[in-house]
Structure formats: C-alpha cells, structure tokens
C-alpha cells in the first residue's frame, strides 16, 4: 500500500501479527478466509481488491497456524469511491473527509480459536497502521452471517438507536437489496442484540464507531453487512492510550 511503512512484526506471547510477504503467506491467509467466509478452507477466498491491499496475518508461533487476518488500503478524498465498500454504499459524502481514510477488510478470526488475545493483537496491528498512515478514519463492512435479517432485528435496532453515522458522513444506499433500519420495530432484548453483534463491530462501537442506516444483503458472500466507521480523533483518550501501548 502506498505511503505506509512496512509493519514490523508484533509479538505477544505465542502469537504474532505480521505482514504477508510471500505467496505462501497469502495462500495460508486466503485459506483462512475461505474457511471463515466460504465455509471451506480448500476454497480460497480472493477478489480483485487483494492486489491493491496490504495483508496482515496473525500466527500461532509454535504451530505456524494462521489464526486471524485482515487487509488494509489507504484512500484520500474522492478516491474512497474506489474502495471495496463503495461497491455497496454511496460514499460521496466521505470524499470531503479531511484526512486519509484506511479501509479494513476481510477481517477474520479462526472459528475454532477462542483466545481473546488474537483480537487484541489484531487491534494492536491495526492501531500501528492507523498511526503510521496518519489516518483520520478507519472504515469497513461489518458482517452478520446469513442473508436473513430476521435474527438480527434487535441488533439492527440497537445500531439505529445509538450508533448511527453523523449526517455529514452517512453512507447512502447503493446496493440493490438492503434492509433499512428506520422502519424496524423497537429493540426488544438488549442482551440478545449485543450477543448478535460481530466481535469486530462490538470493538468499533466501544471506541465510538458508527454505522450506516441500512444493512446490505450480500448473497455472493452469504452475509448481511453494515458500513462501519471510526473517527480516530473521537476514540476515548484512555482507550487510545491502551491501544497505542499494545501496538508499541
């Protein structure tokens, strides 16, 4: 990715986060993506955006297993219209955002690994890249499994009621099949709503992140997803200090 320094590995105990630097690294990362997004590690998940992105993998140092990963790409101004998210959302308002924007994509954690340190290490690596790029906005799509919105009514109502995007940056509707949040019933069970949120999205929201006012039905990926943004300047200072300490 242009204008971003190569990231040195971040080691925490038996885990490390590092750049994918070889075809073998990418093969292992794409296999994890296949498992997480296609249900089959033998079906590598790849698309036309991969070549323009930097890729980070999280490894178990002892076994060499890839237990997490994601990709990043930097944008400025109207170029955000060429991002992965821009396939599904009208991002014309973000063209006026006054700082670089970093797109986080294909974030995945191995479904059989429930070590919370994996997520913490992922955020340490993300934080290092955000600071290294001078990014003012981290954004991406947060995915809910399946294309049926019915199980997520409470979760989407929670997002609508407390985490909507600021008017000036709000993504517009672009995809042909969406689930609008405005007409959803009131949230019934907050605990169930919180449990339904993907781990990545829960972390975004805990730091002051916001979401689009609709979910996109992505039948090719078999998911529902919502645009998610995090303005770096709005991250609570205490949380920012902890993230930067972990990234150091």
C-alpha positions as CSV (number, residue, x, y, z in Angstrom):
1,X,0.0,0.0,0.0
2,X,1.4,3.4,-1.0
3,X,2.7,5.8,1.7
4,X,2.5,3.3,4.6
5,X,5.7,2.0,6.0
6,X,6.1,-1.8,6.2
7,X,5.0,-3.1,9.6
8,X,7.5,-4.9,11.8
9,X,6.0,-8.0,13.5
10,X,4.2,-7.5,16.8
11,X,4.8,-10.4,19.1
12,X,2.6,-11.1,22.2
13,X,3.3,-14.4,23.9
14,X,2.8,-17.2,21.5
15,X,1.1,-15.0,18.9
16,X,2.5,-12.6,16.3
17,X,0.9,-10.2,13.8
18,X,3.0,-9.6,10.7
19,X,2.7,-8.6,7.0
20,X,2.1,-11.3,4.4
21,X,5.3,-11.1,2.4
22,X,5.3,-14.3,0.3
23,X,2.9,-16.3,-1.9
24,X,2.9,-18.9,0.8
25,X,1.7,-16.4,3.4
26,X,-1.1,-15.3,1.1
27,X,-2.1,-18.9,0.4
28,X,-2.5,-19.6,4.1
29,X,-4.3,-16.4,4.7
30,X,-6.7,-16.9,1.8
31,X,-7.4,-20.4,3.1
32,X,-8.4,-19.0,6.4
33,X,-10.7,-16.5,4.6
34,X,-12.2,-19.4,2.7
35,X,-13.0,-21.2,5.9
36,X,-14.5,-18.1,7.5
37,X,-16.3,-16.6,4.5
38,X,-17.0,-19.6,2.3
39,X,-17.2,-22.4,4.9
40,X,-14.3,-24.3,3.3
41,X,-10.6,-23.8,3.8
42,X,-10.0,-25.6,0.5
43,X,-11.8,-22.8,-1.3
44,X,-9.5,-19.8,-1.1
45,X,-11.4,-16.5,-0.8
46,X,-9.9,-13.9,-3.1
47,X,-11.2,-10.9,-5.1
48,X,-10.0,-8.1,-7.4
49,X,-9.2,-5.8,-4.5
50,X,-6.5,-8.1,-2.9
51,X,-3.7,-6.9,-5.2
52,X,-4.1,-3.2,-4.1
53,X,-4.1,-4.0,-0.4
54,X,-1.6,-4.8,2.3
55,X,-2.4,-8.1,4.2
56,X,-1.7,-8.8,7.8
57,X,-1.8,-12.3,9.3
58,X,-1.9,-13.4,12.9
59,X,0.1,-16.6,13.6
60,X,0.5,-19.1,16.4
61,X,4.3,-19.0,16.6
62,X,4.5,-22.6,17.9
63,X,2.4,-24.3,15.3
64,X,2.7,-21.8,12.5
65,X,-1.1,-21.8,12.1
66,X,-2.8,-18.7,10.8
67,X,-5.5,-17.8,13.4
68,X,-6.6,-14.4,12.1
69,X,-6.0,-11.8,9.4
70,X,-7.2,-8.8,7.5
71,X,-6.3,-6.4,4.7
72,X,-5.8,-2.7,4.6
73,X,-5.9,0.0,1.9
74,X,-5.4,3.8,2.2
75,X,-7.6,6.4,0.5
76,X,-7.9,10.2,0.3
77,X,-10.8,12.3,-0.8
78,X,-12.8,11.1,-3.8
79,X,-10.6,8.0,-4.2
80,X,-12.7,6.4,-1.5
81,X,-15.2,5.8,-4.3
82,X,-12.8,3.0,-5.5
83,X,-12.9,1.2,-2.2
84,X,-14.4,-2.3,-1.6
85,X,-17.2,-0.7,0.5
86,X,-18.0,1.7,-2.4
87,X,-19.4,-1.3,-4.3
88,X,-22.3,-1.4,-1.8
89,X,-22.6,2.1,-0.4
90,X,-22.7,5.6,-1.8
91,X,-19.6,7.2,-0.1
92,X,-19.7,10.5,-1.9
93,X,-20.0,12.4,1.4
94,X,-16.8,10.9,2.7
95,X,-15.0,12.5,-0.3
96,X,-14.9,15.6,1.8
97,X,-13.3,13.9,4.8
98,X,-10.2,16.0,5.6
99,X,-7.7,13.2,6.4
100,X,-6.6,9.9,5.0
101,X,-9.0,7.0,5.3
102,X,-8.0,3.4,6.0
103,X,-10.2,0.6,4.8
104,X,-10.2,-2.5,6.9
105,X,-11.4,-5.6,5.0
106,X,-11.8,-9.4,5.2
107,X,-11.2,-9.3,8.9
108,X,-11.4,-12.9,10.2
109,X,-10.6,-15.0,13.2
110,X,-10.3,-18.8,13.1
111,X,-13.7,-20.2,14.3
112,X,-12.0,-22.9,16.4
113,X,-9.8,-20.4,18.3
114,X,-11.4,-18.5,21.1
115,X,-8.4,-16.8,22.5
116,X,-9.3,-13.1,23.1
117,X,-5.6,-12.3,22.7
118,X,-6.0,-12.9,18.9
119,X,-8.5,-10.0,18.7
120,X,-6.3,-7.8,20.9
121,X,-3.3,-8.4,18.8
122,X,-5.3,-7.7,15.6
123,X,-6.2,-4.3,17.1
124,X,-2.6,-3.6,18.1
125,X,-1.6,-4.2,14.4
126,X,-4.5,-2.0,13.1
127,X,-3.6,0.8,15.5
128,X,0.0,0.7,14.4
129,X,-1.1,1.1,10.8
130,X,-3.6,3.8,11.5
131,X,-0.9,5.9,13.3
132,X,1.7,5.1,10.6
133,X,-0.6,6.3,7.9
134,X,-1.9,9.3,9.7
135,X,-5.4,8.0,9.1
136,X,-8.3,10.0,10.4
137,X,-11.0,7.4,9.7
138,X,-11.0,3.6,9.8
139,X,-13.8,2.1,7.9
140,X,-15.1,-1.2,6.5
141,X,-18.0,-3.6,6.4
142,X,-19.1,-5.5,9.5
143,X,-20.7,-8.8,8.5
144,X,-23.5,-10.8,10.0
145,X,-23.8,-14.5,9.0
146,X,-26.5,-15.4,6.5
147,X,-28.8,-13.3,4.4
148,X,-32.0,-13.5,6.6
149,X,-32.4,-10.3,8.6
150,X,-35.0,-11.7,11.0
151,X,-32.5,-13.0,13.6
152,X,-30.8,-9.6,13.8
153,X,-33.8,-7.3,14.3
154,X,-32.8,-6.4,17.8
155,X,-29.1,-5.9,16.8
156,X,-30.1,-3.6,13.9
157,X,-32.4,-1.6,16.1
158,X,-29.6,-1.2,18.7
159,X,-27.4,0.2,15.9
160,X,-30.1,2.5,14.7
161,X,-31.0,3.9,18.1
162,X,-27.5,4.6,19.4
163,X,-24.8,4.3,16.7
164,X,-25.9,6.0,13.5
165,X,-23.4,7.7,11.3
166,X,-23.1,11.5,11.6
167,X,-25.2,13.2,8.9
168,X,-22.1,14.7,7.2
169,X,-20.5,11.2,6.6
170,X,-23.6,9.0,6.3
171,X,-23.3,6.4,3.6
172,X,-26.1,6.4,1.0
173,X,-28.0,3.5,-0.4
174,X,-26.4,1.9,-3.5
175,X,-26.9,-1.8,-3.3
176,X,-30.0,-3.3,-5.0
177,X,-31.0,-5.3,-1.9
178,X,-30.9,-3.6,1.6
179,X,-32.5,-3.8,5.0
180,X,-33.4,-0.3,6.1
181,X,-33.2,0.3,9.9
182,X,-35.7,3.2,10.1
183,X,-38.8,1.0,9.9
184,X,-37.6,-1.7,12.3
185,X,-39.6,-2.5,15.4
186,X,-38.2,-1.1,18.7
187,X,-35.4,-3.1,20.3
188,X,-36.8,-5.9,22.4
189,X,-33.8,-7.6,24.1
190,X,-30.7,-5.6,24.5
191,X,-28.6,-8.5,25.8
192,X,-29.6,-10.6,22.7
193,X,-28.8,-7.6,20.5
194,X,-25.3,-7.3,21.9
195,X,-24.7,-11.0,21.6
196,X,-25.7,-10.8,17.9
197,X,-23.0,-8.2,17.1
198,X,-19.8,-9.5,15.5
199,X,-16.7,-9.1,17.7
200,X,-15.2,-6.6,15.3
201,X,-18.2,-4.4,15.4
202,X,-18.5,-4.5,19.2
203,X,-15.0,-3.2,19.4
204,X,-15.7,-0.4,16.8
205,X,-18.7,0.7,18.8
206,X,-16.8,0.6,22.2
207,X,-14.4,3.1,20.7
208,X,-17.2,5.4,19.4
209,X,-17.7,3.9,16.0
210,X,-20.8,4.5,13.9
211,X,-22.7,2.6,11.2
212,X,-24.9,3.1,8.1
213,X,-28.6,3.3,8.4
214,X,-29.1,0.1,6.5
215,X,-27.6,-3.3,6.0
216,X,-26.7,-4.7,2.6
217,X,-27.8,-8.2,1.6
218,X,-24.7,-9.7,0.0
219,X,-25.8,-13.0,-1.5
220,X,-22.4,-13.7,-3.1
221,X,-20.8,-13.8,0.3
222,X,-23.8,-15.1,2.2
223,X,-23.8,-12.2,4.6
224,X,-25.6,-9.1,5.7
225,X,-23.2,-6.2,6.3
226,X,-23.3,-2.7,7.6
227,X,-20.9,0.1,6.8
228,X,-18.8,0.9,9.9
229,X,-16.7,4.0,10.5
230,X,-14.4,5.0,13.4
231,X,-13.1,8.6,13.5
232,X,-9.7,8.3,15.2
233,X,-9.9,11.7,16.8
234,X,-13.1,10.6,18.7
235,X,-11.6,7.5,20.2
236,X,-11.8,8.0,24.0
237,X,-8.3,9.1,25.2
238,X,-8.0,6.2,27.7
239,X,-8.8,3.6,25.1
240,X,-6.4,5.3,22.6
241,X,-3.6,5.1,25.2
242,X,-4.2,1.4,25.8
243,X,-4.3,0.6,22.0
244,X,-1.1,2.5,21.4
245,X,0.7,0.8,24.3
246,X,-0.3,-2.6,22.9
247,X,0.9,-1.5,19.4
248,X,4.3,-0.4,20.7
